[in-house]
Amino acid sequence: MSQQANATFAVKSWTETTWDGKPAAEVDGAKLSHAVVEYTYQGDIQGQSTIHYVMNYNADGSGQFVALEYFTGSIGGKSGSVVFQQVGTFEPVTATLTVLSGSGTGELAGLRGESHISIPGHMEQYPFTLNYHFEQPQEA
């Protein structure tokens, strides 16, 4: 049975460098970068995460990214950890977030889910909805 968790997330910290180690904000135009970001979640999803983004910036400011996010906390009242994968574009930000199969621990073991994210610009908190379910354990 599919469930839905509604929450907000906020950026706690963001460190981004180009592939040659320069602060990304100091390099104009096309570039490749890596960002390590910490998020906090409130709502039906409570907790924190660390995410690693790999980003391609085009000369016009648009671009693409892929990321893995390690979340610890609770989703729908069940606690543990899980890994999210994100694939998306920016300017504007749109992404598909997927719970990686088999990554859940504790009460989040067997968690499967997906979210479609659309962020129009910078905000203090961003809305987030995760559609999820738990896989049934395989019988031997």
C-alpha positions in Angstrom: 0.0 0.0 0.0 1.5 3.3 -1.1 1.8 6.2 1.4 2.7 9.8 1.2 5.0 11.8 3.5 4.9 15.6 3.4 7.8 17.6 4.8 10.0 20.6 4.3 13.8 20.6 4.0 16.3 23.4 4.7 19.9 23.7 3.7 22.1 23.6 6.8 25.4 23.9 5.0 26.7 23.9 1.4 30.3 23.6 0.3 30.9 23.5 -3.5 34.2 23.3 -5.4 35.1 22.9 -9.0 36.8 19.7 -10.1 40.2 21.4 -9.8 39.5 22.5 -6.2 38.5 26.2 -6.7 35.5 27.6 -4.9 32.7 27.2 -7.4 31.2 30.6 -6.8 34.5 32.2 -8.0 34.4 30.5 -11.4 32.1 31.9 -14.1 30.7 30.1 -17.1 30.8 26.4 -17.9 32.2 24.2 -15.1 32.0 20.9 -13.3 31.6 21.0 -9.6 31.1 18.8 -6.5 29.0 20.0 -3.6 28.7 18.5 -0.1 25.4 19.7 1.4 23.6 19.0 4.7 19.8 19.2 4.9 17.4 19.1 7.8 13.9 17.8 7.4 10.7 18.6 9.3 7.1 17.2 9.0 6.2 13.6 8.2 10.0 13.2 7.5 12.2 14.2 10.4 15.9 14.1 10.4 19.0 15.1 8.6 21.1 14.1 5.6 24.4 14.6 3.8 24.2 14.8 0.1 27.0 14.7 -2.5 26.1 16.5 -5.8 28.1 16.3 -9.0 27.0 19.2 -11.2 27.6 20.3 -14.8 27.1 24.1 -15.3 26.5 25.3 -18.9 27.8 28.7 -19.9 24.2 30.1 -19.7 23.8 29.1 -16.0 21.6 26.1 -16.7 22.9 22.6 -15.9 22.4 19.1 -14.8 23.2 17.2 -11.6 23.3 13.7 -10.0 23.5 13.0 -6.3 23.4 10.5 -3.5 21.9 11.5 -0.2 22.3 9.6 3.1 19.3 10.3 5.3 18.9 9.4 9.0 15.8 10.0 10.9 12.2 9.0 10.5 9.7 8.7 7.7 6.1 8.3 8.6 7.0 7.6 12.2 9.5 4.8 11.3 13.2 5.4 12.1 16.4 4.4 10.4 18.5 5.5 7.5 18.1 5.3 3.7 19.9 6.5 0.6 18.1 8.7 -2.0 19.4 9.2 -5.5 18.6 12.4 -7.3 18.9 13.2 -11.1 17.9 16.6 -12.3 18.5 20.0 -13.9 18.8 23.5 -12.6 17.6 27.0 -13.6 14.9 26.0 -12.6 15.6 23.1 -10.4 13.7 19.9 -11.3 14.6 16.5 -10.1 13.5 12.9 -9.6 14.4 11.5 -6.3 14.4 7.7 -5.8 14.9 5.6 -2.7 17.7 3.2 -3.6 16.5 -0.4 -3.2 18.0 -2.3 -0.3 19.5 0.9 1.3 17.1 1.2 4.3 18.1 0.3 7.8 16.2 -0.1 11.0 12.4 0.4 10.6 13.1 1.9 7.1 14.4 -1.5 5.8 12.5 -2.3 2.6 11.5 1.3 2.0 10.9 2.1 -1.7 9.7 5.5 -3.0 10.0 8.4 -5.3 9.5 12.2 -5.4 9.4 14.7 -8.2 10.9 18.0 -7.1 10.4 21.4 -8.6 12.0 24.4 -6.9 11.3 27.9 -8.5 14.2 29.6 -6.6 16.0 30.0 -3.3 13.9 29.7 -0.2 14.5 29.2 3.6 12.5 25.9 3.4 11.6 23.7 0.5 8.4 21.6 0.2 9.0 17.9 -0.2 6.6 15.0 -0.8 7.7 11.4 -0.8 5.4 8.7 -2.2 6.6 5.4 -0.6 5.8 1.9 0.4 7.6 -1.0 2.0 8.6 -4.1 0.1 7.3 -7.3 1.4 10.1 -9.6 2.7 11.0 -12.4 0.4 10.1 -15.8 1.7 12.8 -18.5 1.6 
